[in-house]
């Protein structure tokens, strides 16, 4: 670190110019980068994916593209639904339809004054598969409405549009940036508040440059765009805040400007390296998941901490050396970072260390308890865009008797000679509302028939998912030829299996690598073990509250105008784990590194080690409490901004991340972590020689073993 810092200080102008060029390149190519991002959520090689591809190739629609529905309300609804199905086929050539008049489709007549026509128009590339067809279908609905009949176009794609807003990425970044600026102004009370924002801007733009290169090597999810902008904002500010705060502390003690920079880099800079690598490792673990979408989030996401670390280790010391003292004006806040409030909190925690530790664990376990009822899947009908006309039309039809599975059907591609046998079998199955093979155009091609199977229950729920599983099992026999089961429900099931079938290996890989990194950073095996345990509790609590808010609906309507989704988006828990594990470990490294530093300075031959540990805890929290709280607030604001993104799954992820950061900063790092360090006492710093050799931990005056520990 010393050699790097000396090199940066000797060539500070060159360093600044290099990062300026990178930032300009990022700004000028950002639009190109965004255009190259992928909107695909596919599972190549999985049975449902292959079925959906076959359906799409043969019929030009369907598969993973859920149908649109023409919901008819009023007298003569059933006859009107049959008529609008015919009109839809004429208005949009290539459209497939199912109407109440089709054999086996009587369930589409939901009641005496409610009926539905199922419509599969040709799809168009892009985020809205039915963008070209929807206006024409809306005209069909408008012409059919009148004389006591009302026709509304609905479907999952329209429901999801109705639930969002049209804020762009720039608005989200501005919201996060304003929140960060307020926090930084309170921390520094000087022009230094702007420095971390400059660092964040350079880090984000630099990451976009690297992301552009990555898009030429592999598909990268569009979700990464938001993660880089907002998590990059928080992480880069956190790292630069740590360095700038330590530099300010050293200058207040009388050190020269460059000496203060060197000390800040030797201490805070070292913590930044280990923190950034830990975050990167957590995100890189997503590459182990056999799913291109999540792999791209892992690859794109790990660029965020790597660039933030690089900028914090080079541009920050260069700027502090060049203009730091001039930015530290006006000095309305004391330059020292020691907080009397946090010192008092830490001392109070140590006075009741066992009570605090046990009480904190009980609270975290209580918050985590709802995770036992976690349901993975796409949002159920009741949880999407409850205020939109499209949602209200579909909700009223379901209330009148329409099976929920009609909006998200299971599709079966089967040989024509097996069609009748399959229909007879499916119609007798529990949980199946109807199975149809319409006689109209577009349902047969190349000797194969496409069946529609609708479940009695929402296929995003447990009961509906069980029915889909039974359908796949039933049609797997030789008596149905090479039947292929597709549709969104089947692909969701494969999604869950692919993601969480390997989740254990992902968690294990992250835990092992993190342990090794922290063991070397903290020169102790016990502190990393404690950190891993606390992270588990923290993430579990975040999951539990996320389940309460979104799946159960305790707050989603108030906060986001969304009803209970009935499920948590499939990929959110694993992605939230990767981000939260790394980000939470940031704070642990900041705090424990300072405690270790204080402990090493306090222990001398003959010193009482319990007293030294308690003092290290108090001083460590006193010197990092305000910093960690500020950093957490900045990330919290960034995630709140991220939650304004229209996509429901991004809202759920942002909620989980914001909750995780808040719980971790307040309960875990503010109370439980210092209490446990106090409880463990000397054991925090003691390493048996065999373990020290095995982990290749550096020898320190405080790593000596007790007699007999061999």
C-alpha positions as CSV (number, residue, x, y, z in Angstrom):
1,X,0.0,0.0,0.0
2,X,2.9,2.4,0.8
3,X,4.5,2.0,-2.6
4,X,1.2,2.5,-4.4
5,X,0.4,5.6,-2.3
6,X,3.9,7.1,-3.0
7,X,3.5,6.4,-6.7
8,X,0.1,8.1,-6.7
9,X,1.5,11.2,-4.8
10,X,4.4,11.5,-7.2
11,X,2.1,11.4,-10.3
12,X,-1.1,12.8,-8.9
13,X,-1.8,15.0,-12.0
14,X,-1.4,12.0,-14.3
15,X,-3.7,9.9,-12.1
16,X,-6.4,12.5,-12.2
17,X,-6.1,12.9,-16.0
18,X,-6.4,9.1,-16.5
19,X,-9.5,8.9,-14.4
20,X,-10.9,12.0,-16.3
21,X,-10.4,10.2,-19.6
22,X,-12.1,7.1,-18.2
23,X,-15.1,9.2,-16.9
24,X,-15.5,11.0,-20.3
25,X,-15.3,7.6,-22.1
26,X,-18.0,6.2,-19.8
27,X,-20.3,9.2,-20.3
28,X,-19.9,9.2,-24.0
29,X,-20.6,5.4,-24.4
30,X,-23.2,5.0,-21.7
31,X,-26.1,5.1,-24.2
32,X,-24.5,2.4,-26.3
33,X,-23.8,0.3,-23.3
34,X,-27.5,0.4,-22.1
35,X,-28.7,-0.4,-25.6
36,X,-26.6,-3.6,-25.6
37,X,-28.1,-4.9,-22.3
38,X,-30.4,-7.9,-22.4
39,X,-34.0,-8.2,-21.3
40,X,-33.9,-12.0,-21.5
41,X,-34.7,-14.2,-18.4
42,X,-34.1,-17.6,-20.1
43,X,-32.9,-21.0,-19.0
44,X,-31.2,-22.7,-22.0
45,X,-31.1,-26.5,-21.6
46,X,-34.0,-26.7,-19.2
47,X,-37.1,-28.7,-20.4
48,X,-39.6,-25.8,-20.2
49,X,-37.2,-23.5,-22.0
50,X,-36.8,-26.0,-24.9
51,X,-40.6,-26.5,-25.0
52,X,-41.2,-22.7,-25.1
53,X,-38.6,-22.3,-27.9
54,X,-40.4,-25.0,-29.9
55,X,-43.7,-23.3,-29.4
56,X,-42.4,-19.9,-30.4
57,X,-40.6,-21.3,-33.5
58,X,-43.7,-23.2,-34.7
59,X,-46.5,-20.8,-33.8
60,X,-44.8,-17.4,-33.6
61,X,-46.2,-16.6,-30.1
62,X,-47.0,-18.2,-26.8
63,X,-44.4,-20.1,-24.8
64,X,-43.0,-17.7,-22.2
65,X,-45.2,-15.0,-23.6
66,X,-48.4,-15.0,-21.6
67,X,-51.6,-14.3,-23.5
68,X,-53.6,-11.1,-23.6
69,X,-57.2,-11.4,-22.4
70,X,-60.3,-9.6,-23.7
71,X,-62.5,-9.4,-20.7
72,X,-66.2,-8.8,-21.5
73,X,-68.7,-7.5,-18.9
74,X,-72.4,-7.0,-19.4
75,X,-75.5,-8.8,-20.8
76,X,-74.6,-11.3,-23.4
77,X,-71.0,-11.5,-22.4
78,X,-70.4,-15.0,-23.6
79,X,-71.7,-14.3,-27.1
80,X,-69.7,-11.0,-27.2
81,X,-66.5,-12.9,-26.1
82,X,-66.9,-15.3,-29.0
83,X,-67.4,-12.3,-31.4
84,X,-64.4,-10.3,-30.2
85,X,-62.2,-13.5,-30.6
86,X,-63.1,-13.6,-34.3
87,X,-62.6,-9.8,-34.6
88,X,-59.2,-10.1,-33.0
89,X,-58.0,-12.7,-35.5
90,X,-59.2,-10.4,-38.3
91,X,-57.6,-7.2,-36.8
92,X,-54.2,-8.8,-36.2
93,X,-53.3,-11.5,-38.7
94,X,-51.5,-14.5,-37.2
95,X,-53.4,-14.2,-33.9
96,X,-54.5,-17.4,-32.1
97,X,-57.6,-17.3,-29.9
98,X,-59.6,-19.3,-27.4
99,X,-63.2,-18.4,-26.8
100,X,-66.0,-19.9,-24.7
101,X,-67.4,-21.5,-27.8
102,X,-64.3,-23.7,-28.3
103,X,-64.6,-27.3,-27.1
104,X,-63.6,-27.6,-23.4
105,X,-63.3,-23.8,-23.0
106,X,-66.6,-23.3,-21.3
107,X,-64.9,-22.0,-18.2
108,X,-64.1,-18.8,-20.1
109,X,-67.8,-17.9,-19.5
110,X,-67.1,-16.9,-16.0
111,X,-70.7,-15.9,-15.2
112,X,-73.9,-14.6,-16.7
113,X,-72.4,-11.2,-17.3
114,X,-68.7,-12.0,-17.5
115,X,-66.6,-13.8,-20.1
116,X,-63.1,-13.8,-21.6
117,X,-61.5,-14.4,-24.9
118,X,-57.8,-15.5,-24.7
119,X,-55.6,-13.9,-27.4
120,X,-52.1,-14.7,-28.6
121,X,-51.1,-12.1,-31.1
122,X,-47.7,-12.3,-33.0
123,X,-44.9,-11.0,-30.8
124,X,-42.4,-8.3,-31.5
125,X,-38.8,-8.0,-30.2
126,X,-38.3,-5.8,-27.2
127,X,-39.5,-5.5,-23.6
128,X,-43.2,-5.5,-24.6
129,X,-43.8,-8.5,-26.8
130,X,-47.3,-7.3,-27.8
131,X,-46.4,-3.6,-28.4
132,X,-47.5,-3.8,-32.1
133,X,-50.7,-5.8,-31.5
134,X,-52.0,-4.1,-28.4
135,X,-53.3,-0.9,-30.0
136,X,-55.2,-2.9,-32.6
137,X,-56.8,-5.1,-29.9
138,X,-57.7,-2.0,-27.9
139,X,-59.6,-0.8,-31.0
140,X,-61.4,-4.1,-31.2
141,X,-62.4,-3.8,-27.6
142,X,-63.5,-0.2,-28.1
143,X,-65.7,-1.1,-31.1
144,X,-67.2,-4.1,-29.2
145,X,-68.1,-2.0,-26.2
146,X,-71.5,-0.3,-25.9
147,X,-75.1,-1.3,-25.5
148,X,-74.5,-2.5,-22.0
149,X,-71.3,-4.4,-22.9
150,X,-67.7,-3.3,-21.8
151,X,-64.6,-5.0,-23.2
152,X,-61.2,-4.4,-21.7
153,X,-57.8,-5.6,-22.8
154,X,-55.7,-7.1,-20.0
155,X,-53.0,-9.7,-19.4
156,X,-49.8,-10.0,-17.3
157,X,-47.7,-7.7,-19.5
158,X,-50.3,-4.9,-19.2
159,X,-50.7,-5.5,-15.5
160,X,-47.0,-5.1,-14.9
161,X,-47.0,-1.9,-17.0
162,X,-49.9,-0.5,-14.9
163,X,-48.1,-1.1,-11.7
164,X,-45.1,1.1,-12.4
165,X,-44.0,4.6,-13.1
166,X,-42.0,6.1,-15.8
167,X,-39.1,7.5,-13.9
168,X,-35.8,6.9,-15.6
169,X,-32.4,5.9,-14.4
170,X,-31.3,9.5,-14.2
171,X,-34.1,10.3,-11.7
172,X,-33.1,7.4,-9.5
173,X,-29.5,8.4,-9.5
174,X,-30.4,12.0,-8.6
175,X,-32.6,10.8,-5.7
176,X,-29.8,8.7,-4.4
177,X,-27.3,11.5,-5.0
178,X,-29.3,14.1,-3.1
179,X,-29.7,11.8,-0.1
180,X,-26.0,11.1,-0.2
181,X,-25.1,14.8,-0.4
182,X,-27.3,15.6,2.7
183,X,-25.5,12.9,4.7
184,X,-22.1,13.9,3.5
185,X,-22.8,17.6,4.4
186,X,-23.8,16.5,7.9
187,X,-20.6,14.4,8.2
188,X,-18.1,17.0,6.9
189,X,-19.8,20.4,7.1
190,X,-17.4,21.5,4.4
191,X,-16.6,21.3,0.7
192,X,-15.2,17.9,1.4
193,X,-18.8,16.6,1.1
194,X,-18.5,16.9,-2.7
195,X,-15.4,14.8,-3.0
196,X,-17.0,11.3,-2.4
197,X,-19.7,12.3,-4.9
198,X,-17.0,13.0,-7.5
199,X,-15.4,9.7,-6.7
200,X,-18.7,7.9,-7.1
201,X,-19.4,9.6,-10.5
202,X,-16.0,8.5,-11.8
203,X,-16.4,4.9,-10.4
204,X,-19.9,4.6,-12.0
205,X,-18.7,5.9,-15.4
206,X,-15.6,3.7,-15.3
207,X,-17.7,0.7,-14.5
208,X,-19.9,1.4,-17.5
209,X,-16.8,1.4,-19.7
210,X,-15.9,-2.1,-18.5
211,X,-19.5,-3.2,-18.8
212,X,-19.5,-2.2,-22.5
213,X,-16.6,-4.6,-23.1
214,X,-18.4,-7.3,-21.1
215,X,-21.5,-7.0,-23.4
216,X,-19.3,-8.1,-26.3
217,X,-18.3,-11.3,-24.5
218,X,-21.7,-12.3,-23.0
219,X,-25.3,-11.2,-22.6
220,X,-25.7,-8.8,-19.6
221,X,-29.0,-8.3,-17.9
222,X,-30.6,-4.8,-18.0
223,X,-30.9,-5.0,-14.2
224,X,-27.1,-4.4,-14.0
225,X,-27.6,-0.9,-15.3
226,X,-29.6,0.1,-12.1
227,X,-27.3,-1.9,-9.8
228,X,-24.1,-0.1,-11.1
229,X,-25.7,3.3,-10.9
230,X,-27.1,3.1,-7.5
231,X,-25.1,0.5,-5.6
232,X,-22.0,2.0,-7.3
233,X,-23.1,5.4,-5.8
234,X,-23.3,3.9,-2.3
235,X,-20.2,1.7,-2.4
236,X,-17.9,4.3,-4.0
237,X,-19.0,6.9,-1.5
238,X,-18.5,4.5,1.4
239,X,-15.0,3.7,0.4
240,X,-13.9,7.3,-0.3
241,X,-15.7,8.4,2.9
242,X,-13.6,5.9,4.9
243,X,-10.4,7.3,3.5
244,X,-11.3,10.9,3.6
245,X,-12.5,10.6,7.2
246,X,-9.2,9.0,8.3
247,X,-7.2,11.7,6.4
248,X,-9.2,14.4,8.2
249,X,-8.5,12.7,11.5
250,X,-4.8,12.6,10.9
251,X,-4.6,16.2,9.8
252,X,-6.4,17.3,12.9
253,X,-3.7,15.5,14.9
254,X,-1.1,17.7,13.3
255,X,0.2,15.5,10.5
256,X,1.3,17.1,7.3
257,X,-1.0,16.7,4.4
258,X,0.9,14.0,2.5
259,X,1.7,12.2,5.7
260,X,-2.0,12.2,6.6
261,X,-2.7,10.8,3.2
262,X,-0.1,8.0,3.7
263,X,-1.5,7.1,7.1
264,X,-5.1,7.1,5.8
265,X,-4.1,4.8,3.0
266,X,-2.1,2.5,5.2
267,X,-5.1,2.0,7.6
268,X,-8.4,2.9,5.9
269,X,-7.1,2.1,2.4
270,X,-6.2,-1.4,3.6
271,X,-9.8,-1.9,4.9
272,X,-11.1,-0.7,1.6
273,X,-9.1,-3.3,-0.3
274,X,-10.4,-6.2,1.9
275,X,-14.0,-4.8,1.9
276,X,-14.0,-4.4,-1.9
277,X,-12.6,-7.8,-2.5
278,X,-15.2,-9.3,-0.2
279,X,-18.0,-7.7,-2.0
280,X,-16.6,-8.8,-5.4
281,X,-16.2,-12.4,-4.2
282,X,-19.8,-12.4,-3.0
283,X,-21.1,-11.2,-6.4
284,X,-18.7,-13.4,-8.3
285,X,-20.3,-16.4,-6.6
286,X,-23.4,-15.8,-8.7
287,X,-21.4,-17.1,-11.6
288,X,-21.8,-20.6,-10.0
289,X,-25.5,-20.4,-10.7
290,X,-26.3,-22.1,-14.1
291,X,-28.5,-19.3,-15.2
292,X,-27.2,-16.7,-17.7
293,X,-29.3,-13.9,-16.2
294,X,-27.9,-14.3,-12.7
295,X,-24.4,-14.9,-14.0
296,X,-24.5,-11.6,-15.8
297,X,-25.6,-9.9,-12.6
298,X,-22.6,-11.5,-10.9
299,X,-20.1,-10.5,-13.6
300,X,-21.5,-7.0,-14.0
301,X,-22.0,-6.5,-10.3
302,X,-18.4,-7.4,-9.3
303,X,-17.2,-4.6,-11.5
304,X,-18.8,-2.1,-9.0
305,X,-16.6,-2.8,-6.0
306,X,-13.5,-3.3,-8.1
307,X,-13.7,0.1,-9.8
308,X,-14.7,1.7,-6.5
309,X,-11.6,0.3,-4.8
310,X,-9.4,1.3,-7.7
311,X,-10.7,4.9,-7.7
312,X,-10.5,5.1,-3.9
313,X,-6.9,3.9,-3.8
314,X,-5.7,6.2,-6.6
315,X,-7.9,9.2,-7.3
316,X,-8.8,9.9,-3.7
317,X,-5.2,10.2,-2.4
318,X,-4.3,12.2,-5.5
319,X,-7.1,14.7,-4.9
320,X,-6.5,14.9,-1.2
321,X,-2.8,15.6,-1.8
322,X,-3.6,18.3,-4.4
323,X,-6.6,20.1,-3.0
324,X,-7.6,18.4,0.3
325,X,-6.8,21.2,2.7
326,X,-8.7,23.8,0.5
327,X,-11.7,21.5,0.3
328,X,-11.8,21.2,4.1
329,X,-13.5,24.6,4.4
330,X,-15.5,25.9,6.2
331,X,-14.7,23.8,9.2
332,X,-18.0,23.8,10.9
333,X,-17.6,20.3,12.1
334,X,-14.8,19.0,14.3
335,X,-12.2,17.1,12.3
336,X,-11.9,14.3,14.8
337,X,-14.1,11.3,14.1
338,X,-14.4,10.1,17.7
339,X,-18.1,10.3,18.7
340,X,-18.9,10.6,22.3
341,X,-22.4,9.4,21.6
342,X,-21.1,6.1,20.0
343,X,-18.5,5.7,22.8
344,X,-21.4,5.9,25.3
345,X,-23.5,3.4,23.4
346,X,-20.5,1.0,23.2
347,X,-19.8,1.4,26.9
348,X,-23.5,0.8,27.7
349,X,-23.5,-2.3,25.5
350,X,-20.4,-3.7,27.3
351,X,-22.0,-3.1,30.7
352,X,-24.8,-5.4,29.6
353,X,-23.0,-7.5,27.0
354,X,-24.8,-10.7,27.6
355,X,-28.3,-9.1,27.7
356,X,-27.5,-7.1,24.6
357,X,-26.2,-10.1,22.7
358,X,-29.1,-12.4,23.6
359,X,-31.7,-9.7,23.1
360,X,-30.3,-8.7,19.7
361,X,-30.3,-12.4,18.6
362,X,-33.9,-12.8,19.7
363,X,-35.0,-9.7,17.8
364,X,-33.2,-10.9,14.6
365,X,-34.6,-14.4,14.8
366,X,-38.1,-12.9,15.3
367,X,-37.6,-10.7,12.2
368,X,-36.3,-13.7,10.2
369,X,-39.2,-16.0,11.2
370,X,-41.5,-15.1,8.3
371,X,-38.9,-16.5,5.9
372,X,-40.1,-20.0,6.9
373,X,-43.3,-19.2,4.9
374,X,-41.3,-17.9,1.9
375,X,-42.9,-18.7,-1.5
376,X,-40.7,-18.3,-4.6
377,X,-42.3,-17.4,-7.9
378,X,-43.7,-14.7,-10.0
379,X,-46.3,-12.3,-8.5
380,X,-49.8,-13.6,-8.2
381,X,-52.7,-11.9,-9.9
382,X,-53.7,-10.2,-6.7
383,X,-50.3,-8.5,-6.4
384,X,-49.9,-6.6,-9.6
385,X,-51.1,-3.1,-10.4
386,X,-54.2,-3.2,-8.3
387,X,-55.3,0.3,-9.3
388,X,-55.0,-0.2,-13.1
389,X,-58.1,-0.7,-15.3
390,X,-56.5,-3.9,-16.7
391,X,-56.1,-5.3,-13.2
392,X,-59.6,-4.4,-12.1
393,X,-61.1,-6.0,-15.2
394,X,-59.2,-9.3,-14.6
395,X,-59.9,-9.3,-10.9
396,X,-63.6,-8.9,-11.5
397,X,-63.6,-11.8,-14.0
398,X,-61.7,-14.0,-11.5
399,X,-64.2,-13.0,-8.8
400,X,-67.0,-14.0,-11.2
401,X,-65.5,-17.5,-11.6
402,X,-62.7,-17.3,-14.2
403,X,-59.9,-19.7,-13.2
404,X,-56.8,-17.7,-12.2
405,X,-54.7,-20.0,-14.4
406,X,-56.2,-18.6,-17.6
407,X,-54.0,-15.5,-17.4
408,X,-50.8,-17.6,-17.1
409,X,-51.5,-20.9,-18.8
410,X,-49.5,-24.1,-19.1
411,X,-48.9,-25.0,-22.7
412,X,-48.4,-28.5,-24.0
413,X,-46.8,-29.3,-27.4
414,X,-47.8,-32.8,-28.4
415,X,-48.1,-35.1,-31.4
416,X,-51.5,-34.8,-33.1
417,X,-52.3,-38.5,-32.6
418,X,-51.9,-38.1,-28.9
419,X,-54.1,-35.0,-28.6
420,X,-57.4,-36.6,-27.6
421,X,-55.8,-39.0,-25.1
422,X,-53.9,-36.1,-23.5
423,X,-57.0,-33.9,-23.3
424,X,-59.0,-36.7,-21.7
425,X,-56.3,-37.4,-19.1
426,X,-55.7,-33.7,-18.3
427,X,-59.4,-32.9,-17.8
428,X,-59.7,-35.5,-15.1
429,X,-56.8,-34.2,-13.1
430,X,-57.3,-32.5,-9.7
431,X,-56.4,-28.8,-10.0
432,X,-57.0,-28.5,-13.7
433,X,-59.8,-26.2,-14.6
434,X,-59.8,-26.9,-18.3
435,X,-57.6,-28.3,-21.1
436,X,-58.4,-27.2,-24.7
437,X,-57.2,-27.6,-28.2
438,X,-59.2,-25.1,-30.3
439,X,-60.3,-26.0,-33.8
440,X,-59.5,-22.5,-35.1
441,X,-56.4,-21.6,-37.0
442,X,-53.0,-21.5,-35.4
443,X,-53.1,-24.4,-33.0
444,X,-51.6,-27.1,-35.2
445,X,-48.3,-27.1,-37.1
446,X,-46.0,-29.8,-38.5
447,X,-48.0,-32.7,-37.1
448,X,-48.1,-31.3,-33.6
449,X,-50.9,-29.7,-31.5
450,X,-50.6,-27.0,-28.9
451,X,-52.8,-27.5,-25.9
452,X,-53.9,-24.9,-23.3
453,X,-54.1,-26.1,-19.7
454,X,-55.6,-23.8,-17.1
455,X,-55.3,-24.4,-13.4
456,X,-57.9,-23.8,-10.8
457,X,-55.4,-21.9,-8.7
458,X,-53.0,-19.2,-9.5
459,X,-49.9,-21.0,-10.9
460,X,-47.7,-18.6,-9.0
461,X,-49.0,-20.0,-5.7
462,X,-48.2,-23.3,-4.0
463,X,-51.4,-25.1,-5.1
464,X,-51.1,-24.0,-8.7
465,X,-47.4,-24.9,-8.8
466,X,-48.2,-28.4,-7.5
467,X,-50.8,-28.8,-10.3
468,X,-48.2,-27.8,-12.9
469,X,-45.8,-30.4,-11.5
470,X,-48.5,-33.1,-11.7
471,X,-49.2,-32.1,-15.3
472,X,-45.5,-32.6,-16.2
473,X,-45.4,-35.9,-14.4
474,X,-48.5,-37.2,-16.0
475,X,-47.4,-36.3,-19.6
476,X,-44.0,-37.8,-19.1
477,X,-45.1,-41.3,-20.0
478,X,-44.6,-43.0,-23.4
479,X,-48.4,-43.1,-24.0
480,X,-48.2,-39.4,-24.8
481,X,-45.2,-39.6,-27.1
482,X,-42.6,-36.8,-26.7
483,X,-45.0,-34.3,-25.2
484,X,-43.3,-31.1,-24.1
485,X,-44.7,-28.9,-21.3
486,X,-44.1,-25.2,-21.5
487,X,-45.5,-21.8,-20.5
488,X,-44.5,-19.5,-17.8
489,X,-45.5,-21.7,-14.9
490,X,-43.3,-24.6,-16.1
491,X,-40.3,-22.3,-16.7
492,X,-40.7,-20.8,-13.3
493,X,-40.4,-24.3,-11.8
494,X,-37.2,-24.9,-13.8
495,X,-35.9,-21.5,-12.7
496,X,-36.3,-22.3,-9.0
497,X,-34.7,-25.7,-9.5
498,X,-31.7,-24.3,-11.4
499,X,-31.1,-21.4,-9.1
500,X,-31.6,-23.0,-5.7
501,X,-30.3,-26.5,-6.6
502,X,-26.9,-24.9,-6.5
503,X,-27.5,-22.3,-3.8
504,X,-25.8,-24.3,-1.1
505,X,-22.5,-24.3,-3.2
506,X,-22.8,-20.6,-3.8
507,X,-23.2,-19.9,-0.1
508,X,-20.4,-22.2,0.9
509,X,-18.0,-20.7,-1.7
510,X,-18.7,-17.2,-0.5
511,X,-18.3,-18.2,3.2
512,X,-15.0,-20.0,2.7
513,X,-13.4,-17.3,0.6
514,X,-14.7,-14.6,2.9
515,X,-13.3,-16.4,5.9
516,X,-9.9,-16.7,4.4
517,X,-9.8,-13.0,3.4
518,X,-11.0,-11.7,6.8
519,X,-8.7,-14.1,8.7
520,X,-5.7,-12.4,7.0
521,X,-7.2,-8.9,7.3
522,X,-8.0,-9.2,11.0
523,X,-5.2,-11.7,11.9
524,X,-7.7,-13.9,13.7
525,X,-10.0,-16.8,12.8
526,X,-12.6,-16.1,15.4
527,X,-13.6,-12.6,14.3
528,X,-14.3,-13.9,10.7
529,X,-16.4,-16.7,12.1
530,X,-18.4,-14.3,14.2
531,X,-18.8,-12.0,11.2
532,X,-20.2,-14.9,9.1
533,X,-22.7,-15.8,11.8
534,X,-23.8,-12.2,12.2
535,X,-24.2,-11.8,8.4
536,X,-26.4,-14.9,8.4
537,X,-28.7,-13.4,11.1
538,X,-28.8,-10.0,9.3
539,X,-29.6,-11.4,5.9
540,X,-32.2,-13.8,7.4
541,X,-33.9,-10.8,9.1
542,X,-33.9,-8.9,5.8
543,X,-35.5,-11.9,4.1
544,X,-38.2,-12.2,6.8
545,X,-39.3,-8.6,6.6
546,X,-39.3,-8.7,2.8
547,X,-41.6,-11.6,3.0
548,X,-43.9,-9.6,5.3
549,X,-43.9,-6.6,3.1
550,X,-44.3,-8.2,-0.3
551,X,-45.5,-11.7,0.0
552,X,-47.9,-11.0,2.9
553,X,-48.6,-7.4,1.9
554,X,-47.9,-5.7,5.2
555,X,-46.8,-2.4,3.8
556,X,-46.5,-3.0,0.1
557,X,-49.9,-1.2,-0.6
558,X,-49.0,1.8,1.6
559,X,-45.4,2.1,0.4
560,X,-45.7,1.1,-3.3
561,X,-49.5,1.0,-4.0
562,X,-49.1,-2.7,-4.7
563,X,-51.2,-5.5,-3.1
564,X,-49.6,-8.6,-1.6
565,X,-47.7,-10.4,-4.4
566,X,-48.2,-13.8,-2.8
567,X,-44.6,-14.7,-3.7
568,X,-41.1,-13.3,-3.7
569,X,-39.5,-13.0,-7.1
570,X,-37.5,-16.2,-7.8
571,X,-34.1,-14.7,-8.3
572,X,-34.3,-12.0,-5.6
573,X,-33.2,-14.0,-2.5
574,X,-30.0,-15.3,-4.1
575,X,-29.1,-11.9,-5.6
576,X,-29.9,-10.1,-2.4
577,X,-27.7,-12.6,-0.5
578,X,-24.8,-11.9,-2.8
579,X,-25.1,-8.1,-2.5
580,X,-26.0,-8.0,1.2
581,X,-23.3,-10.4,2.3
582,X,-20.6,-8.3,0.7
583,X,-22.1,-4.9,1.7
584,X,-22.7,-5.9,5.3
585,X,-19.2,-7.3,5.5
586,X,-18.0,-3.9,4.6
587,X,-19.2,-2.5,7.9
588,X,-17.8,-5.4,9.8
589,X,-14.4,-4.9,8.2
590,X,-14.5,-1.2,9.0
591,X,-15.4,-1.7,12.6
592,X,-13.2,-4.8,13.4
593,X,-10.2,-3.4,11.7
594,X,-10.4,-0.3,13.9
595,X,-10.9,-2.5,17.0
596,X,-7.9,-4.6,16.0
597,X,-5.8,-1.4,15.5
598,X,-6.9,-0.1,18.9
599,X,-6.3,-3.4,20.6
600,X,-2.8,-3.7,19.2
601,X,-1.9,-0.2,20.5
602,X,-3.3,-1.0,24.0
603,X,-1.8,-4.4,24.7
604,X,1.6,-4.3,26.4
605,X,3.4,-6.9,28.5
606,X,1.4,-7.3,31.7
607,X,-1.7,-5.5,30.4
608,X,-5.1,-6.8,31.4
609,X,-6.4,-8.2,28.1
610,X,-10.1,-8.0,29.0
611,X,-9.7,-4.3,29.8
612,X,-7.8,-3.9,26.6
613,X,-10.5,-5.6,24.6
614,X,-13.2,-3.4,26.2
615,X,-11.3,-0.3,25.5
616,X,-10.7,-1.5,21.9
617,X,-14.4,-2.0,21.5
618,X,-15.3,1.4,22.8
619,X,-12.7,3.2,20.8
620,X,-13.4,1.2,17.7
621,X,-17.1,2.0,17.8
622,X,-16.5,5.6,18.9
623,X,-14.3,6.1,15.8
624,X,-16.4,4.2,13.3
625,X,-20.0,4.5,14.6
626,X,-20.7,7.8,12.9
627,X,-18.9,6.7,9.7
628,X,-20.8,3.3,9.5
629,X,-24.1,5.0,10.1
630,X,-23.4,7.6,7.5
631,X,-22.3,5.0,5.0
632,X,-25.4,2.9,5.7
633,X,-27.7,5.9,5.3
634,X,-26.1,6.6,1.9
635,X,-26.7,3.1,0.7
636,X,-30.2,3.1,2.2
637,X,-31.0,6.2,0.2
638,X,-29.6,4.6,-2.9
639,X,-31.8,1.5,-2.5
640,X,-34.9,3.7,-1.7
641,X,-34.2,5.4,-5.1
642,X,-33.8,2.0,-6.7
643,X,-37.2,1.0,-5.4
644,X,-38.8,3.6,-7.6
645,X,-37.9,1.6,-10.7
646,X,-41.2,0.4,-12.4
647,X,-40.2,-3.3,-12.6
648,X,-41.8,-5.2,-9.6
649,X,-38.9,-7.6,-9.2
650,X,-36.4,-4.6,-8.9
651,X,-38.7,-3.1,-6.3
652,X,-38.6,-6.3,-4.3
653,X,-34.8,-6.5,-4.6
654,X,-34.4,-2.9,-3.5
655,X,-36.6,-3.4,-0.5
656,X,-34.6,-6.4,0.6
657,X,-31.3,-4.5,0.2
658,X,-32.6,-1.4,2.0
659,X,-33.9,-3.5,4.9
660,X,-30.7,-5.5,5.1
661,X,-28.5,-2.4,5.3
662,X,-30.7,-0.8,7.9
663,X,-31.0,-3.9,10.1
664,X,-27.3,-4.6,9.8
665,X,-26.2,-1.1,10.7
666,X,-28.5,-0.6,13.6
667,X,-28.9,-3.9,15.3
668,X,-25.9,-6.0,14.2
669,X,-23.0,-3.5,13.9
670,X,-24.4,-1.1,16.5
671,X,-25.3,-3.6,19.2
672,X,-24.7,-7.2,18.6
673,X,-21.2,-7.0,17.1
674,X,-19.6,-5.0,20.0
675,X,-21.5,-7.1,22.6
676,X,-20.1,-10.4,21.1
677,X,-16.5,-9.0,20.9
678,X,-16.9,-8.0,24.6
679,X,-18.2,-11.5,25.5
680,X,-15.4,-13.3,23.7
681,X,-12.7,-11.1,25.2
682,X,-9.2,-12.4,24.7
683,X,-10.4,-15.2,22.4
684,X,-11.0,-12.6,19.7
685,X,-7.3,-12.1,19.3
686,X,-5.9,-15.6,20.1
687,X,-5.0,-18.1,17.4
688,X,-3.6,-21.6,18.1
689,X,-0.3,-22.0,16.4
690,X,-1.5,-25.0,14.2
691,X,-4.3,-22.8,12.9
692,X,-2.0,-19.9,12.4
693,X,0.3,-22.0,10.3
694,X,-2.6,-23.6,8.4
695,X,-4.1,-20.3,7.5
696,X,-0.7,-18.7,7.0
697,X,-1.7,-15.8,9.3
698,X,1.0,-13.2,9.8
699,X,2.6,-13.4,13.2
700,X,1.7,-10.5,15.6
701,X,2.6,-9.8,19.2
702,X,-1.0,-10.7,20.1
703,X,-1.3,-14.0,18.2
704,X,0.7,-15.9,20.8
705,X,-0.9,-19.0,22.2
706,X,-1.5,-20.1,25.7
707,X,0.6,-22.9,27.0
708,X,-0.5,-26.2,25.7
709,X,-2.2,-24.8,22.6
710,X,-0.2,-26.7,20.0
